[in-house]
Amino acid sequence: MKDLDFIKDKELRSTLENSIEYMYALFEQSKDGEKNLLYKEETYRVIILYVISTIEAILLYFYKERKEN
């Protein structure tokens, strides 16, 4: 994923890429019309938690980079 190339820490970048791919897979799976409303709501809740965690990781990365420079 080229969008995260600014992250120099390869392990962090890989983890973030995997998390983003997982969020996308969950979102696509939630579109299934066969799933009930509770399943969809819980899936959206998990996606939101992943988004927040991703943002937190990127902000902490920026904080660490700025502190070192």
Summary of the structure (lengths in Angstrom):
residues: 69
radius of gyration: 15.0
end to end distance: 25.8
largest distance: 51.7
contacts: 151
relative contact order: 0.14
helix: 81%
strand: 0%
